[in-house]
Amino acid sequence: MGKPDRKELVDLVQRFTDAFNRDDLDEVMSFFAEDALYAEFNGQQSHGKKAIREAFEPQFQGAFGQIRFHEQDIFVDETESKALIRWQCTIEVDGKPQAWDGLDVLHFEEALITEKHTYARADVPKLEAI
């Protein structure tokens, strides 16, 4: 398949984010390479698709309420097959909308994610959603 170009990288990131927002764990996992790494904002790391799926399952089972990621910016480095998406994550906690800002740095090979590094501004939601 070769390296994705700039347009393909943007499309991959947007489709990946859309799968999260539709709570489609199977589709989310289809974006990952078998030996991928997921590094969470809290320092936890998951290696391989099975471990990454297990890390995502509580979110997709609704353990934290309805979580949505709202794209703010996407930056891509076509030469290195890397992308950065800056987002605001919204969630409802105790009936009150909450949000926090964060980003994902995604590394791609052959249009599959080999690394997903998540960074967030807060350990827990602290900002009211707009």
KOLGU-4560 file (N, C-alpha, C; in nm, 3 decimals, padded with zeros to 5 digits):
<recs>
<n_xx: 00.082 n_yy: -00.120 n_zz: 00.000 ca_xx: 00.000 ca_yy: 00.000 ca_zz: 00.000 c_xx: 00.086 c_yy: 00.126 c_zz: 00.000 mol: A seq: 1 type: MET>
<n_xx: 00.200 n_yy: 00.124 n_zz: 00.068 ca_xx: 00.286 ca_yy: 00.242 ca_zz: 00.069 c_xx: 00.246 c_yy: 00.343 c_zz: 00.175 mol: A seq: 2 type: GLY>
<n_xx: 00.326 n_yy: 00.449 n_zz: 00.182 ca_xx: 00.301 ca_yy: 00.555 ca_zz: 00.279 c_xx: 00.178 c_yy: 00.636 c_zz: 00.239 mol: A seq: 3 type: LYS>
<n_xx: 00.091 n_yy: 00.665 n_zz: 00.337 ca_xx: -00.023 ca_yy: 00.753 ca_zz: 00.305 c_xx: 00.025 c_yy: 00.895 c_zz: 00.279 mol: A seq: 4 type: PRO>
<n_xx: -00.039 n_yy: 00.963 n_zz: 00.185 ca_xx: -00.006 ca_yy: 01.103 ca_zz: 00.161 c_xx: -00.081 c_yy: 01.190 c_zz: 00.263 mol: A seq: 5 type: ASP>
<n_xx: -00.061 n_yy: 01.320 n_zz: 00.253 ca_xx: -00.120 ca_yy: 01.413 ca_zz: 00.350 c_xx: -00.272 c_yy: 01.398 c_zz: 00.358 mol: A seq: 6 type: ARG>
<n_xx: -00.337 n_yy: 01.396 n_zz: 00.243 ca_xx: -00.483 ca_yy: 01.385 ca_zz: 00.241 c_xx: -00.530 c_yy: 01.254 c_zz: 00.304 mol: A seq: 7 type: LYS>
<n_xx: -00.459 n_yy: 01.145 n_zz: 00.274 ca_xx: -00.495 ca_yy: 01.014 ca_zz: 00.331 c_xx: -00.475 c_yy: 01.013 c_zz: 00.483 mol: A seq: 8 type: GLU>
<n_xx: -00.369 n_yy: 01.077 n_zz: 00.532 ca_xx: -00.346 ca_yy: 01.083 ca_zz: 00.676 c_xx: -00.459 c_yy: 01.158 c_zz: 00.747 mol: A seq: 9 type: LEU>
<n_xx: -00.498 n_yy: 01.273 n_zz: 00.692 ca_xx: -00.609 ca_yy: 01.349 ca_zz: 00.750 c_xx: -00.735 c_yy: 01.264 c_zz: 00.751 mol: A seq: 10 type: VAL>
<n_xx: -00.762 n_yy: 01.196 n_zz: 00.640 ca_xx: -00.880 ca_yy: 01.111 ca_zz: 00.630 c_xx: -00.876 c_yy: 00.998 c_zz: 00.733 mol: A seq: 11 type: ASP>
<n_xx: -00.761 n_yy: 00.933 n_zz: 00.749 ca_xx: -00.746 ca_yy: 00.826 ca_zz: 00.848 c_xx: -00.776 c_yy: 00.876 c_zz: 00.989 mol: A seq: 12 type: LEU>
<n_xx: -00.719 n_yy: 00.991 n_zz: 01.024 ca_xx: -00.740 ca_yy: 01.047 ca_zz: 01.157 c_xx: -00.888 c_yy: 01.081 c_zz: 01.179 mol: A seq: 13 type: VAL>
<n_xx: -00.952 n_yy: 01.140 n_zz: 01.081 ca_xx: -01.093 ca_yy: 01.177 ca_zz: 01.097 c_xx: -01.183 c_yy: 01.054 c_zz: 01.104 mol: A seq: 14 type: GLN>
<n_xx: -01.156 n_yy: 00.952 n_zz: 01.025 ca_xx: -01.236 ca_yy: 00.829 ca_zz: 01.031 c_xx: -01.214 c_yy: 00.755 c_zz: 01.163 mol: A seq: 15 type: ARG>
<n_xx: -01.090 n_yy: 00.756 n_zz: 01.212 ca_xx: -01.057 ca_yy: 00.695 ca_zz: 01.340 c_xx: -01.135 c_yy: 00.765 c_zz: 01.453 mol: A seq: 16 type: PHE>
<n_xx: -01.134 n_yy: 00.897 n_zz: 01.453 ca_xx: -01.206 ca_yy: 00.975 ca_zz: 01.555 c_xx: -01.356 c_yy: 00.953 c_zz: 01.543 mol: A seq: 17 type: THR>
<n_xx: -01.406 n_yy: 00.947 n_zz: 01.422 ca_xx: -01.549 ca_yy: 00.923 ca_zz: 01.400 c_xx: -01.591 c_yy: 00.787 c_zz: 01.456 mol: A seq: 18 type: ASP>
<n_xx: -01.506 n_yy: 00.685 n_zz: 01.439 ca_xx: -01.538 ca_yy: 00.553 ca_zz: 01.494 c_xx: -01.549 c_yy: 00.559 c_zz: 01.647 mol: A seq: 19 type: ALA>
<n_xx: -01.461 n_yy: 00.635 n_zz: 01.712 ca_xx: -01.473 ca_yy: 00.656 ca_zz: 01.858 c_xx: -01.607 c_yy: 00.720 c_zz: 01.890 mol: A seq: 20 type: PHE>
<n_xx: -01.643 n_yy: 00.823 n_zz: 01.817 ca_xx: -01.765 ca_yy: 00.898 ca_zz: 01.846 c_xx: -01.893 c_yy: 00.820 c_zz: 01.815 mol: A seq: 21 type: ASN>
<n_xx: -01.882 n_yy: 00.714 n_zz: 01.738 ca_xx: -01.996 ca_yy: 00.627 ca_zz: 01.711 c_xx: -01.995 c_yy: 00.504 c_zz: 01.802 mol: A seq: 22 type: ARG>
<n_xx: -01.899 n_yy: 00.500 n_zz: 01.896 ca_xx: -01.885 ca_yy: 00.387 ca_zz: 01.990 c_xx: -01.868 c_yy: 00.254 c_zz: 01.918 mol: A seq: 23 type: ASP>
<n_xx: -01.790 n_yy: 00.254 n_zz: 01.811 ca_xx: -01.769 ca_yy: 00.135 ca_zz: 01.730 c_xx: -01.628 c_yy: 00.081 c_zz: 01.757 mol: A seq: 24 type: ASP>
<n_xx: -01.616 n_yy: 00.000 n_zz: 01.861 ca_xx: -01.485 ca_yy: -00.051 ca_zz: 01.901 c_xx: -01.422 c_yy: -00.138 c_zz: 01.793 mol: A seq: 25 type: LEU>
<n_xx: -01.502 n_yy: -00.220 n_zz: 01.724 ca_xx: -01.445 ca_yy: -00.303 ca_zz: 01.618 c_xx: -01.381 c_yy: -00.217 c_zz: 01.509 mol: A seq: 26 type: ASP>
<n_xx: -01.449 n_yy: -00.110 n_zz: 01.470 ca_xx: -01.391 ca_yy: -00.023 ca_zz: 01.368 c_xx: -01.267 c_yy: 00.049 c_zz: 01.420 mol: A seq: 27 type: GLU>
<n_xx: -01.272 n_yy: 00.097 n_zz: 01.545 ca_xx: -01.154 ca_yy: 00.161 ca_zz: 01.603 c_xx: -01.035 c_yy: 00.066 c_zz: 01.595 mol: A seq: 28 type: VAL>
<n_xx: -01.056 n_yy: -00.058 n_zz: 01.634 ca_xx: -00.946 ca_yy: -00.154 ca_zz: 01.635 c_xx: -00.895 c_yy: -00.187 c_zz: 01.495 mol: A seq: 29 type: MET>
<n_xx: -00.979 n_yy: -00.170 n_zz: 01.392 ca_xx: -00.936 ca_yy: -00.198 ca_zz: 01.256 c_xx: -00.828 c_yy: -00.101 c_zz: 01.208 mol: A seq: 30 type: SER>
<n_xx: -00.810 n_yy: 00.010 n_zz: 01.277 ca_xx: -00.709 ca_yy: 00.109 ca_zz: 01.239 c_xx: -00.570 c_yy: 00.074 c_zz: 01.295 mol: A seq: 31 type: PHE>
<n_xx: -00.563 n_yy: -00.020 n_zz: 01.390 ca_xx: -00.437 ca_yy: -00.051 ca_zz: 01.458 c_xx: -00.362 c_yy: -00.166 c_zz: 01.392 mol: A seq: 32 type: PHE>
<n_xx: -00.229 n_yy: -00.154 n_zz: 01.388 ca_xx: -00.143 ca_yy: -00.264 ca_zz: 01.349 c_xx: -00.142 c_yy: -00.367 c_zz: 01.463 mol: A seq: 33 type: ALA>
<n_xx: -00.113 n_yy: -00.491 n_zz: 01.430 ca_xx: -00.115 ca_yy: -00.600 ca_zz: 01.530 c_xx: -00.024 c_yy: -00.570 c_zz: 01.650 mol: A seq: 34 type: GLU>
<n_xx: 00.092 n_yy: -00.512 n_zz: 01.627 ca_xx: 00.189 ca_yy: -00.490 ca_zz: 01.735 c_xx: 00.192 c_yy: -00.344 c_zz: 01.781 mol: A seq: 35 type: ASP>
<n_xx: 00.081 n_yy: -00.274 n_zz: 01.767 ca_xx: 00.074 ca_yy: -00.130 ca_zz: 01.800 c_xx: 00.096 c_yy: -00.106 c_zz: 01.949 mol: A seq: 36 type: ALA>
<n_xx: 00.128 n_yy: 00.019 n_zz: 01.979 ca_xx: 00.144 ca_yy: 00.068 ca_zz: 02.116 c_xx: 00.041 c_yy: 00.178 c_zz: 02.141 mol: A seq: 37 type: LEU>
<n_xx: -00.026 n_yy: 00.171 n_zz: 02.257 ca_xx: -00.116 ca_yy: 00.277 ca_zz: 02.301 c_xx: -00.062 c_yy: 00.328 c_zz: 02.434 mol: A seq: 38 type: TYR>
<n_xx: -00.018 n_yy: 00.453 n_zz: 02.437 ca_xx: 00.034 ca_yy: 00.517 ca_zz: 02.558 c_xx: -00.069 c_yy: 00.619 c_zz: 02.604 mol: A seq: 39 type: ALA>
<n_xx: -00.130 n_yy: 00.592 n_zz: 02.720 ca_xx: -00.235 ca_yy: 00.678 ca_zz: 02.773 c_xx: -00.178 c_yy: 00.799 c_zz: 02.844 mol: A seq: 40 type: GLU>
<n_xx: -00.262 n_yy: 00.900 n_zz: 02.865 ca_xx: -00.219 ca_yy: 01.024 ca_zz: 02.930 c_xx: -00.175 c_yy: 01.002 c_zz: 03.074 mol: A seq: 41 type: PHE>
<n_xx: -00.218 n_yy: 00.891 n_zz: 03.135 ca_xx: -00.184 ca_yy: 00.863 ca_zz: 03.276 c_xx: -00.060 c_yy: 00.776 c_zz: 03.291 mol: A seq: 42 type: ASN>
<n_xx: 00.009 n_yy: 00.748 n_zz: 03.181 ca_xx: 00.131 ca_yy: 00.669 ca_zz: 03.187 c_xx: 00.112 c_yy: 00.521 c_zz: 03.157 mol: A seq: 43 type: GLY>
<n_xx: -00.012 n_yy: 00.473 n_zz: 03.156 ca_xx: -00.038 ca_yy: 00.333 ca_zz: 03.123 c_xx: -00.003 c_yy: 00.308 c_zz: 02.977 mol: A seq: 44 type: GLN>
<n_xx: 00.050 n_yy: 00.189 n_zz: 02.950 ca_xx: 00.081 ca_yy: 00.152 ca_zz: 02.813 c_xx: 00.023 c_yy: 00.015 c_zz: 02.782 mol: A seq: 45 type: GLN>
<n_xx: -00.030 n_yy: 00.002 n_zz: 02.662 ca_xx: -00.082 ca_yy: -00.126 ca_zz: 02.614 c_xx: -00.010 c_yy: -00.160 c_zz: 02.485 mol: A seq: 46 type: SER>
<n_xx: 00.036 n_yy: -00.283 n_zz: 02.474 ca_xx: 00.111 ca_yy: -00.329 ca_zz: 02.357 c_xx: 00.031 c_yy: -00.439 c_zz: 02.288 mol: A seq: 47 type: HIS>
<n_xx: 00.007 n_yy: -00.423 n_zz: 02.159 ca_xx: -00.066 ca_yy: -00.522 ca_zz: 02.081 c_xx: -00.216 c_yy: -00.495 c_zz: 02.081 mol: A seq: 48 type: GLY>
<n_xx: -00.281 n_yy: -00.541 n_zz: 01.974 ca_xx: -00.424 ca_yy: -00.512 ca_zz: 01.956 c_xx: -00.510 c_yy: -00.567 c_zz: 02.069 mol: A seq: 49 type: LYS>
<n_xx: -00.478 n_yy: -00.686 n_zz: 02.120 ca_xx: -00.559 ca_yy: -00.745 ca_zz: 02.227 c_xx: -00.555 c_yy: -00.656 c_zz: 02.351 mol: A seq: 50 type: LYS>
<n_xx: -00.437 n_yy: -00.613 n_zz: 02.390 ca_xx: -00.422 ca_yy: -00.529 ca_zz: 02.509 c_xx: -00.485 c_yy: -00.392 c_zz: 02.488 mol: A seq: 51 type: ALA>
<n_xx: -00.472 n_yy: -00.337 n_zz: 02.368 ca_xx: -00.532 ca_yy: -00.206 ca_zz: 02.338 c_xx: -00.683 c_yy: -00.217 c_zz: 02.345 mol: A seq: 52 type: ILE>
<n_xx: -00.739 n_yy: -00.321 n_zz: 02.289 ca_xx: -00.884 ca_yy: -00.341 ca_zz: 02.294 c_xx: -00.930 c_yy: -00.348 c_zz: 02.439 mol: A seq: 53 type: ARG>
<n_xx: -00.859 n_yy: -00.423 n_zz: 02.522 ca_xx: -00.895 ca_yy: -00.434 ca_zz: 02.664 c_xx: -00.889 c_yy: -00.298 c_zz: 02.734 mol: A seq: 54 type: GLU>
<n_xx: -00.794 n_yy: -00.214 n_zz: 02.696 ca_xx: -00.783 ca_yy: -00.081 ca_zz: 02.756 c_xx: -00.902 c_yy: 00.007 c_zz: 02.716 mol: A seq: 55 type: ALA>
<n_xx: -00.952 n_yy: -00.011 n_zz: 02.593 ca_xx: -01.064 ca_yy: 00.070 ca_zz: 02.544 c_xx: -01.201 c_yy: 00.018 c_zz: 02.589 mol: A seq: 56 type: PHE>
<n_xx: -01.213 n_yy: -00.109 n_zz: 02.622 ca_xx: -01.344 ca_yy: -00.169 ca_zz: 02.647 c_xx: -01.429 c_yy: -00.094 c_zz: 02.749 mol: A seq: 57 type: GLU>
<n_xx: -01.377 n_yy: -00.053 n_zz: 02.865 ca_xx: -01.464 ca_yy: 00.018 ca_zz: 02.960 c_xx: -01.528 c_yy: 00.142 c_zz: 02.900 mol: A seq: 58 type: PRO>
<n_xx: -01.451 n_yy: 00.218 n_zz: 02.822 ca_xx: -01.504 ca_yy: 00.339 ca_zz: 02.758 c_xx: -01.618 c_yy: 00.302 c_zz: 02.664 mol: A seq: 59 type: GLN>
<n_xx: -01.600 n_yy: 00.199 n_zz: 02.584 ca_xx: -01.699 ca_yy: 00.161 ca_zz: 02.485 c_xx: -01.819 c_yy: 00.089 c_zz: 02.547 mol: A seq: 60 type: PHE>
<n_xx: -01.804 n_yy: 00.039 n_zz: 02.668 ca_xx: -01.915 ca_yy: -00.024 ca_zz: 02.739 c_xx: -01.993 c_yy: 00.078 c_zz: 02.821 mol: A seq: 61 type: GLN>
<n_xx: -01.952 n_yy: 00.206 n_zz: 02.813 ca_xx: -02.025 ca_yy: 00.313 ca_zz: 02.880 c_xx: -01.988 c_yy: 00.334 c_zz: 03.026 mol: A seq: 62 type: GLY>
<n_xx: -01.876 n_yy: 00.280 n_zz: 03.070 ca_xx: -01.836 ca_yy: 00.291 ca_zz: 03.210 c_xx: -01.815 c_yy: 00.435 c_zz: 03.255 mol: A seq: 63 type: ALA>
<n_xx: -01.786 n_yy: 00.524 n_zz: 03.162 ca_xx: -01.758 ca_yy: 00.664 ca_zz: 03.196 c_xx: -01.865 c_yy: 00.758 c_zz: 03.144 mol: A seq: 64 type: PHE>
<n_xx: -01.974 n_yy: 00.704 n_zz: 03.091 ca_xx: -02.076 ca_yy: 00.787 ca_zz: 03.028 c_xx: -02.044 c_yy: 00.803 c_zz: 02.880 mol: A seq: 65 type: GLY>
<n_xx: -02.118 n_yy: 00.888 n_zz: 02.814 ca_xx: -02.099 ca_yy: 00.911 ca_zz: 02.671 c_xx: -01.983 c_yy: 01.007 c_zz: 02.650 mol: A seq: 66 type: GLN>
<n_xx: -01.880 n_yy: 00.957 n_zz: 02.584 ca_xx: -01.759 ca_yy: 01.035 ca_zz: 02.557 c_xx: -01.756 c_yy: 01.069 c_zz: 02.409 mol: A seq: 67 type: ILE>
<n_xx: -01.728 n_yy: 01.196 n_zz: 02.379 ca_xx: -01.717 ca_yy: 01.240 ca_zz: 02.240 c_xx: -01.593 c_yy: 01.327 c_zz: 02.225 mol: A seq: 68 type: ARG>
<n_xx: -01.526 n_yy: 01.310 n_zz: 02.111 ca_xx: -01.406 ca_yy: 01.388 ca_zz: 02.079 c_xx: -01.440 c_yy: 01.486 c_zz: 01.967 mol: A seq: 69 type: PHE>
<n_xx: -01.413 n_yy: 01.613 n_zz: 01.993 ca_xx: -01.444 ca_yy: 01.720 ca_zz: 01.898 c_xx: -01.312 c_yy: 01.774 c_zz: 01.844 mol: A seq: 70 type: HIS>
<n_xx: -01.289 n_yy: 01.750 n_zz: 01.715 ca_xx: -01.166 ca_yy: 01.791 ca_zz: 01.649 c_xx: -01.149 c_yy: 01.942 c_zz: 01.655 mol: A seq: 71 type: GLU>
<n_xx: -01.029 n_yy: 01.985 n_zz: 01.695 ca_xx: -00.996 ca_yy: 02.127 ca_zz: 01.692 c_xx: -00.890 c_yy: 02.156 c_zz: 01.586 mol: A seq: 72 type: GLN>
<n_xx: -00.790 n_yy: 02.070 n_zz: 01.575 ca_xx: -00.683 ca_yy: 02.086 ca_zz: 01.476 c_xx: -00.629 c_yy: 01.949 c_zz: 01.439 mol: A seq: 73 type: ASP>
<n_xx: -00.583 n_yy: 01.938 n_zz: 01.317 ca_xx: -00.507 ca_yy: 01.820 ca_zz: 01.274 c_xx: -00.381 c_yy: 01.869 c_zz: 01.205 mol: A seq: 74 type: ILE>
<n_xx: -00.268 n_yy: 01.814 n_zz: 01.247 ca_xx: -00.140 ca_yy: 01.844 ca_zz: 01.184 c_xx: -00.083 c_yy: 01.711 c_zz: 01.135 mol: A seq: 75 type: PHE>
<n_xx: -00.024 n_yy: 01.710 n_zz: 01.017 ca_xx: 00.035 ca_yy: 01.587 ca_zz: 00.966 c_xx: 00.177 c_yy: 01.613 c_zz: 00.918 mol: A seq: 76 type: VAL>
<n_xx: 00.259 n_yy: 01.510 n_zz: 00.933 ca_xx: 00.393 ca_yy: 01.507 ca_zz: 00.877 c_xx: 00.394 c_yy: 01.391 c_zz: 00.780 mol: A seq: 77 type: ASP>
<n_xx: 00.369 n_yy: 01.423 n_zz: 00.654 ca_xx: 00.358 ca_yy: 01.322 ca_zz: 00.550 c_xx: 00.486 c_yy: 01.241 c_zz: 00.537 mol: A seq: 78 type: GLU>
<n_xx: 00.601 n_yy: 01.305 n_zz: 00.547 ca_xx: 00.729 ca_yy: 01.237 ca_zz: 00.532 c_xx: 00.748 c_yy: 01.130 c_zz: 00.638 mol: A seq: 79 type: THR>
<n_xx: 00.707 n_yy: 01.160 n_zz: 00.761 ca_xx: 00.726 ca_yy: 01.066 ca_zz: 00.872 c_xx: 00.603 c_yy: 00.978 c_zz: 00.898 mol: A seq: 80 type: GLU>
<n_xx: 00.494 n_yy: 01.001 n_zz: 00.824 ca_xx: 00.367 ca_yy: 00.927 ca_zz: 00.844 c_xx: 00.318 c_yy: 00.940 c_zz: 00.988 mol: A seq: 81 type: SER>
<n_xx: 00.315 n_yy: 01.066 n_zz: 01.033 ca_xx: 00.267 ca_yy: 01.095 ca_zz: 01.168 c_xx: 00.160 c_yy: 01.202 c_zz: 01.160 mol: A seq: 82 type: LYS>
<n_xx: 00.068 n_yy: 01.197 n_zz: 01.256 ca_xx: -00.038 ca_yy: 01.297 ca_zz: 01.263 c_xx: -00.062 c_yy: 01.333 c_zz: 01.409 mol: A seq: 83 type: ALA>
<n_xx: -00.108 n_yy: 01.454 n_zz: 01.429 ca_xx: -00.147 ca_yy: 01.502 ca_zz: 01.561 c_xx: -00.288 c_yy: 01.558 c_zz: 01.549 mol: A seq: 84 type: LEU>
<n_xx: -00.376 n_yy: 01.512 n_zz: 01.635 ca_xx: -00.510 ca_yy: 01.569 ca_zz: 01.641 c_xx: -00.528 c_yy: 01.630 c_zz: 01.779 mol: A seq: 85 type: ILE>
<n_xx: -00.566 n_yy: 01.758 n_zz: 01.780 ca_xx: -00.598 ca_yy: 01.828 ca_zz: 01.906 c_xx: -00.750 c_yy: 01.827 c_zz: 01.915 mol: A seq: 86 type: ARG>
<n_xx: -00.801 n_yy: 01.788 n_zz: 02.034 ca_xx: -00.945 ca_yy: 01.772 ca_zz: 02.051 c_xx: -00.992 c_yy: 01.824 c_zz: 02.185 mol: A seq: 87 type: TRP>
<n_xx: -01.123 n_yy: 01.844 n_zz: 02.193 ca_xx: -01.188 ca_yy: 01.863 ca_zz: 02.322 c_xx: -01.274 c_yy: 01.741 c_zz: 02.344 mol: A seq: 88 type: GLN>
<n_xx: -01.258 n_yy: 01.679 n_zz: 02.458 ca_xx: -01.336 ca_yy: 01.561 ca_zz: 02.493 c_xx: -01.450 c_yy: 01.605 c_zz: 02.583 mol: A seq: 89 type: CYS>
<n_xx: -01.572 n_yy: 01.567 n_zz: 02.547 ca_xx: -01.688 ca_yy: 01.600 ca_zz: 02.630 c_xx: -01.745 c_yy: 01.472 c_zz: 02.689 mol: A seq: 90 type: THR>
<n_xx: -01.798 n_yy: 01.488 n_zz: 02.809 ca_xx: -01.856 ca_yy: 01.377 ca_zz: 02.884 c_xx: -01.958 c_yy: 01.435 c_zz: 02.981 mol: A seq: 91 type: ILE>
<n_xx: -02.057 n_yy: 01.358 n_zz: 03.013 ca_xx: -02.154 ca_yy: 01.402 ca_zz: 03.113 c_xx: -02.124 c_yy: 01.330 c_zz: 03.243 mol: A seq: 92 type: GLU>
<n_xx: -02.100 n_yy: 01.406 n_zz: 03.349 ca_xx: -02.068 ca_yy: 01.351 ca_zz: 03.481 c_xx: -02.174 c_yy: 01.399 c_zz: 03.579 mol: A seq: 93 type: VAL>
<n_xx: -02.244 n_yy: 01.304 n_zz: 03.641 ca_xx: -02.351 ca_yy: 01.336 ca_zz: 03.736 c_xx: -02.451 c_yy: 01.435 c_zz: 03.676 mol: A seq: 94 type: ASP>
<n_xx: -02.485 n_yy: 01.413 n_zz: 03.550 ca_xx: -02.583 ca_yy: 01.498 ca_zz: 03.484 c_xx: -02.533 c_yy: 01.633 c_zz: 03.439 mol: A seq: 95 type: GLY>
<n_xx: -02.404 n_yy: 01.660 n_zz: 03.460 ca_xx: -02.346 ca_yy: 01.789 ca_zz: 03.421 c_xx: -02.244 c_yy: 01.767 c_zz: 03.309 mol: A seq: 96 type: LYS>
<n_xx: -02.255 n_yy: 01.846 n_zz: 03.201 ca_xx: -02.155 ca_yy: 01.833 ca_zz: 03.094 c_xx: -02.019 c_yy: 01.882 c_zz: 03.141 mol: A seq: 97 type: PRO>
<n_xx: -01.918 n_yy: 01.805 n_zz: 03.107 ca_xx: -01.780 ca_yy: 01.838 ca_zz: 03.141 c_xx: -01.696 c_yy: 01.823 c_zz: 03.015 mol: A seq: 98 type: GLN>
<n_xx: -01.579 n_yy: 01.884 n_zz: 03.015 ca_xx: -01.489 ca_yy: 01.871 ca_zz: 02.901 c_xx: -01.345 c_yy: 01.895 c_zz: 02.942 mol: A seq: 99 type: ALA>
<n_xx: -01.255 n_yy: 01.843 n_zz: 02.862 ca_xx: -01.114 ca_yy: 01.874 ca_zz: 02.879 c_xx: -01.047 c_yy: 01.868 c_zz: 02.743 mol: A seq: 100 type: TRP>
<n_xx: -00.931 n_yy: 01.931 n_zz: 02.734 ca_xx: -00.857 ca_yy: 01.938 ca_zz: 02.609 c_xx: -00.746 c_yy: 01.835 c_zz: 02.609 mol: A seq: 101 type: ASP>
<n_xx: -00.716 n_yy: 01.785 n_zz: 02.492 ca_xx: -00.608 ca_yy: 01.688 ca_zz: 02.480 c_xx: -00.567 c_yy: 01.673 c_zz: 02.335 mol: A seq: 102 type: GLY>
<n_xx: -00.478 n_yy: 01.578 n_zz: 02.314 ca_xx: -00.433 ca_yy: 01.549 ca_zz: 02.178 c_xx: -00.383 c_yy: 01.407 c_zz: 02.170 mol: A seq: 103 type: LEU>
<n_xx: -00.384 n_yy: 01.357 n_zz: 02.048 ca_xx: -00.326 ca_yy: 01.227 ca_zz: 02.016 c_xx: -00.219 c_yy: 01.248 c_zz: 01.912 mol: A seq: 104 type: ASP>
<n_xx: -00.104 n_yy: 01.184 n_zz: 01.933 ca_xx: 00.001 ca_yy: 01.178 ca_zz: 01.833 c_xx: -00.004 c_yy: 01.035 c_zz: 01.779 mol: A seq: 105 type: VAL>
<n_xx: -00.026 n_yy: 01.025 n_zz: 01.649 ca_xx: -00.045 ca_yy: 00.895 ca_zz: 01.584 c_xx: 00.067 c_yy: 00.868 c_zz: 01.485 mol: A seq: 106 type: LEU>
<n_xx: 00.126 n_yy: 00.750 n_zz: 01.494 ca_xx: 00.229 ca_yy: 00.706 ca_zz: 01.400 c_xx: 00.166 c_yy: 00.600 c_zz: 01.310 mol: A seq: 107 type: HIS>
<n_xx: 00.188 n_yy: 00.611 n_zz: 01.181 ca_xx: 00.129 ca_yy: 00.519 ca_zz: 01.085 c_xx: 00.237 c_yy: 00.444 c_zz: 01.007 mol: A seq: 108 type: PHE>
<n_xx: 00.206 n_yy: 00.319 n_zz: 00.974 ca_xx: 00.281 ca_yy: 00.241 ca_zz: 00.876 c_xx: 00.178 c_yy: 00.170 c_zz: 00.791 mol: A seq: 109 type: GLU>
<n_xx: 00.191 n_yy: 00.184 n_zz: 00.658 ca_xx: 00.097 ca_yy: 00.118 ca_zz: 00.567 c_xx: -00.048 c_yy: 00.151 c_zz: 00.604 mol: A seq: 110 type: GLU>
<n_xx: -00.074 n_yy: 00.275 n_zz: 00.645 ca_xx: -00.208 ca_yy: 00.324 ca_zz: 00.679 c_xx: -00.267 c_yy: 00.261 c_zz: 00.804 mol: A seq: 111 type: ALA>
<n_xx: -00.184 n_yy: 00.198 n_zz: 00.887 ca_xx: -00.228 ca_yy: 00.145 ca_zz: 01.016 c_xx: -00.154 c_yy: 00.217 c_zz: 01.127 mol: A seq: 112 type: LEU>
<n_xx: -00.222 n_yy: 00.236 n_zz: 01.239 ca_xx: -00.161 ca_yy: 00.303 ca_zz: 01.354 c_xx: -00.066 c_yy: 00.206 c_zz: 01.423 mol: A seq: 113 type: ILE>
<n_xx: 00.059 n_yy: 00.248 n_zz: 01.437 ca_xx: 00.158 ca_yy: 00.168 ca_zz: 01.509 c_xx: 00.180 c_yy: 00.222 c_zz: 01.650 mol: A seq: 114 type: THR>
<n_xx: 00.152 n_yy: 00.351 n_zz: 01.669 ca_xx: 00.163 ca_yy: 00.413 ca_zz: 01.801 c_xx: 00.055 c_yy: 00.519 c_zz: 01.816 mol: A seq: 115 type: GLU>
<n_xx: -00.008 n_yy: 00.520 n_zz: 01.934 ca_xx: -00.106 ca_yy: 00.624 ca_zz: 01.969 c_xx: -00.066 c_yy: 00.676 c_zz: 02.105 mol: A seq: 116 type: LYS>
<n_xx: -00.023 n_yy: 00.801 n_zz: 02.110 ca_xx: 00.018 ca_yy: 00.866 ca_zz: 02.235 c_xx: -00.086 c_yy: 00.972 c_zz: 02.267 mol: A seq: 117 type: HIS>
<n_xx: -00.152 n_yy: 00.957 n_zz: 02.381 ca_xx: -00.258 ca_yy: 01.050 ca_zz: 02.422 c_xx: -00.206 c_yy: 01.141 c_zz: 02.534 mol: A seq: 118 type: THR>
<n_xx: -00.235 n_yy: 01.269 n_zz: 02.520 ca_xx: -00.199 ca_yy: 01.369 ca_zz: 02.621 c_xx: -00.323 c_yy: 01.448 c_zz: 02.656 mol: A seq: 119 type: TYR>
<n_xx: -00.339 n_yy: 01.481 n_zz: 02.783 ca_xx: -00.456 ca_yy: 01.558 ca_zz: 02.827 c_xx: -00.412 c_yy: 01.664 c_zz: 02.926 mol: A seq: 120 type: ALA>
<n_xx: -00.491 n_yy: 01.770 n_zz: 02.935 ca_xx: -00.459 ca_yy: 01.880 ca_zz: 03.026 c_xx: -00.500 c_yy: 01.852 c_zz: 03.169 mol: A seq: 121 type: ARG>
<n_xx: -00.581 n_yy: 01.750 n_zz: 03.193 ca_xx: -00.630 ca_yy: 01.724 ca_zz: 03.326 c_xx: -00.644 c_yy: 01.574 c_zz: 03.348 mol: A seq: 122 type: ALA>
<n_xx: -00.635 n_yy: 01.530 n_zz: 03.474 ca_xx: -00.655 ca_yy: 01.390 ca_zz: 03.507 c_xx: -00.802 c_yy: 01.352 c_zz: 03.495 mol: A seq: 123 type: ASP>
<n_xx: -00.889 n_yy: 01.448 n_zz: 03.524 ca_xx: -01.033 ca_yy: 01.428 ca_zz: 03.516 c_xx: -01.094 c_yy: 01.553 c_zz: 03.451 mol: A seq: 124 type: VAL>
<n_xx: -01.216 n_yy: 01.541 n_zz: 03.398 ca_xx: -01.280 ca_yy: 01.659 ca_zz: 03.337 c_xx: -01.290 c_yy: 01.773 c_zz: 03.438 mol: A seq: 125 type: PRO>
<n_xx: -01.251 n_yy: 01.892 n_zz: 03.395 ca_xx: -01.253 ca_yy: 02.006 ca_zz: 03.485 c_xx: -01.318 c_yy: 02.131 c_zz: 03.422 mol: A seq: 126 type: LYS>
<n_xx: -01.342 n_yy: 02.130 n_zz: 03.294 ca_xx: -01.398 ca_yy: 02.245 ca_zz: 03.227 c_xx: -01.542 c_yy: 02.218 c_zz: 03.187 mol: A seq: 127 type: LEU>
<n_xx: -01.627 n_yy: 02.315 n_zz: 03.199 ca_xx: -01.764 ca_yy: 02.297 ca_zz: 03.149 c_xx: -01.762 c_yy: 02.296 c_zz: 02.998 mol: A seq: 128 type: GLU>
<n_xx: -01.840 n_yy: 02.207 n_zz: 02.941 ca_xx: -01.848 ca_yy: 02.199 ca_zz: 02.795 c_xx: -01.917 c_yy: 02.322 c_zz: 02.741 mol: A seq: 129 type: ALA>
<n_xx: -01.876 n_yy: 02.360 n_zz: 02.622 ca_xx: -01.937 ca_yy: 02.475 ca_zz: 02.555 c_xx: -02.055 c_yy: 02.428 c_zz: 02.474 mol: A seq: 130 type: ILE>
</recs>
